Amino acid sequence: MARSSAQRQPTAAGSRNAATIYHHMEVPIDTQYQDATGRPRRIQESGDVVRELL
């Protein structure tokens, strides 16, 4: 039986879910915002899109 990309890639499930949602909403994963201290933060630090769900 072939393993899905979710089984092959040891990434936190929350990161994968967030990346998939951002992709579906057409939000670039490298989008940045400023936190409360004014420092730039990426909306997604890690994780890949779950292609099997698209």
N, C-alpha and C positions, 0 to 999 in steps of 0.2 A: 504494500500500500504506500502511495506517495505521501510525503509529509507536506503540509501546507506551509506557507511562508511564516505563519505565526508560530509553528513548531520549530522551524529552522532558525529563527532569529530570536535570541534571548533578550528581548526588550520588554520593559514594563508594559503591562496591558494598558494602563492609563495613557501612556505616551502614544501607543499605537492607535488607541481610540480617538484621542485628541487630534492626531495627525490626519486620520481618516475623516473626521468631522470638518476640520479646516479645509481639507481638499474638496470635500463635497460642497462646501460653501464658497469655494473659489478664493479662499484667503491664502496668500502665499505663506508657507511655513517659516520663511525667514523674516516675516514681519516683526518689527520691533515697536515697543512702547516705552515710555518713561515711568519708572517706579516712583514711589513717594519721595525718594531722595534725589530724583532727577537723573538717575543712571539709566542708560538704555538696557532693555531686557528683551530677549526674544520670546515670542509667544509660545514657541515650541523648542525646547532645548534638545530633545532627542525623540526618536521614534519614527517609524515609517508608516506609510499608508497601507492599510490592509486591502490589497487589490482584489482579493476574492469577494469582498463585499460590494464592489462597484459594478 
